[in-house]
Amino acid sequence: MERILVVGVTGAGKSTLARAVGERLGIPYHEMDALYFAGPGWAVNEKLTEEMTRIAAEPRWIIDSIGSPEVRDLLWDHADTVLWLDYPRHVIMPRIVRRSLRRTITRELVFGGNRETWSDWLSKEHPVWWSWSQHPRRHREIADRTSDPRFAPLSTVRFNRPAETVTWLASLRSPR
């Protein structure tokens, strides 16, 4: 495990797991949303492809995303391991609702200096609605990618319940 993608639907816990694995294995962690959103108004980073090309060429990394469309194949072509948080909606939805409520109420700064607002909750792109609507599609896409021979040899660890993830993480030891 040197180049790791942590994948799953919005709110599954990708960032939390990626950060923990990165710390345990001494692998540099890159937060996709922080790289993707460049500034106020949820502006997209115009240099995303350039930055991701540089990161993907590094010998060791962990990224908390399937990859935005413009860099998805690049990341999957370079990854050697996929950690898939394949949790059901009844696990993910309370998590994403709590997170978004906390961010909205506390006016927490997130990527690119942005904040989640009450009016954002009405948008189809709000994390809560996005997670709900994208759950089946994201599951299919990850299943297709992890079984696609063009990404072989790609080691996939699939977690169906948070308890499995916790047990696996507890057993993880640094190879160095």
C-alpha positions in Angstrom: 0.0 0.0 0.0 1.8 3.0 -1.3 -0.7 4.9 -3.5 -4.1 4.7 -1.9 -7.6 5.9 -2.8 -10.2 6.0 -0.1 -13.5 5.9 -1.9 -17.2 5.9 -1.0 -20.2 8.3 -1.1 -20.1 11.7 0.4 -20.3 11.4 4.2 -19.0 7.8 4.5 -15.8 8.9 6.4 -13.3 8.9 3.6 -11.3 11.9 4.9 -11.2 10.5 8.5 -10.0 7.1 7.3 -7.5 8.5 4.8 -6.0 10.8 7.5 -5.7 7.9 10.0 -4.1 5.5 7.5 -1.7 8.2 6.3 -0.6 8.9 9.8 -0.2 5.2 10.6 1.8 4.4 7.5 3.6 7.7 7.1 2.0 8.3 3.7 1.3 11.9 2.7 -2.5 12.6 2.8 -4.1 14.8 0.2 -7.7 16.0 0.8 -9.4 16.1 -2.6 -12.0 18.8 -1.6 -9.2 21.1 -0.4 -7.4 20.6 -3.7 -10.6 20.9 -5.8 -12.1 24.1 -4.3 -9.8 27.0 -4.8 -11.7 29.9 -3.4 -14.8 31.7 -2.4 -18.1 30.8 -4.1 -16.9 27.2 -4.3 -14.6 28.2 -7.2 -12.9 25.2 -8.8 -9.1 25.0 -8.9 -8.0 25.7 -12.4 -4.7 23.9 -11.8 -6.3 20.8 -10.4 -5.2 18.5 -13.2 -1.6 19.8 -13.0 -1.5 19.4 -9.2 -3.0 15.9 -9.3 -0.6 14.8 -12.0 2.3 15.9 -9.8 0.8 14.1 -6.7 -0.1 10.9 -8.7 3.6 10.7 -9.9 4.8 10.7 -6.3 5.9 7.3 -4.8 3.5 7.4 -1.9 0.1 9.1 -1.3 -3.3 8.7 0.0 -6.3 10.6 -1.4 -9.9 10.7 0.0 -11.8 10.5 -3.2 -12.8 8.5 -6.3 -11.4 11.5 -8.1 -13.2 14.4 -9.7 -14.1 13.5 -13.4 -11.1 15.4 -14.9 -8.6 13.5 -12.8 -10.4 10.2 -12.0 -8.6 8.0 -14.5 -5.3 9.5 -13.7 -5.7 8.6 -10.0 -7.0 5.1 -10.7 -4.2 4.4 -13.2 -1.6 5.3 -10.5 -3.2 3.8 -7.4 -2.2 0.4 -6.0 -4.9 0.1 -3.3 -8.5 1.1 -2.9 -10.1 1.3 0.5 -13.9 1.3 -0.2 -16.3 2.5 2.4 -19.3 0.8 1.0 -21.8 1.6 3.8 -25.6 1.6 3.4 -27.6 4.8 3.4 -28.8 4.3 6.9 -25.2 4.6 8.1 -24.1 7.5 5.9 -27.1 9.8 6.1 -27.0 10.5 9.9 -23.3 11.2 9.6 -23.6 13.7 6.7 -26.6 15.4 8.3 -24.7 15.9 11.6 -21.6 17.1 9.8 -23.5 19.6 7.6 -25.6 20.8 10.6 -22.5 21.4 12.6 -20.8 23.2 9.7 -23.9 25.4 9.1 -24.6 26.2 12.7 -21.0 27.0 13.6 -20.2 28.7 10.3 -17.2 26.5 10.0 -14.8 27.4 7.3 -14.4 24.6 4.8 -12.6 24.3 1.5 -11.4 27.4 -0.2 -12.7 29.6 2.6 -16.3 28.6 2.0 -19.0 27.9 4.5 -22.1 25.7 4.3 -25.2 28.0 4.7 -28.9 27.3 5.4 -29.7 28.4 1.8 -27.3 25.8 0.5 -29.5 23.1 2.0 -32.0 23.8 -0.8 -29.5 23.0 -3.5 -29.2 19.6 -5.2 -25.4 19.9 -4.7 -25.6 20.3 -0.9 -23.7 17.4 0.7 -26.8 15.8 2.3 -28.8 15.8 -1.0 -25.8 14.9 -3.0 -25.0 11.9 -0.8 -28.6 10.6 -0.9 -29.0 11.0 -4.7 -25.5 9.7 -5.6 -25.4 6.7 -3.3 -26.5 4.0 -5.9 -24.6 5.6 -8.8 -21.4 5.9 -6.8 -21.7 2.3 -5.6 -22.0 1.0 -9.1 -19.2 3.1 -10.4 -16.8 2.0 -7.7 -17.8 -1.7 -8.2 -17.2 -1.3 -11.9 -13.8 0.3 -11.4 -12.5 -2.1 -8.8 -13.4 -5.1 -11.1 -12.0 -3.4 -14.3 -9.0 -5.3 -15.6 -7.4 -2.0 -16.9 -6.8 -1.0 -13.2 -5.2 -4.3 -12.3 -3.3 -5.1 -10.2 -5.3 -3.0 -7.8 -5.8 -4.3 -4.3 -9.3 -3.5 -3.0 -10.4 -3.6 0.7 -14.1 -3.2 0.9 -15.8 -2.3 4.2 -19.5 -2.8 4.5 -19.8 -1.7 8.1 -18.0 0.9 10.2 -17.0 -1.8 12.7 -15.1 -3.6 9.9 -13.2 -0.4 9.2 -12.3 0.1 12.8 -11.1 -3.5 13.2 -9.0 -3.3 10.0 -7.5 0.1 11.0 -6.6 -1.2 14.5 -4.7 -4.1 12.8 -2.8 -1.9 10.4 0.9 -1.6 11.2 3.5 0.5 9.5 5.7 -1.5 7.1 8.7 0.6 8.1 
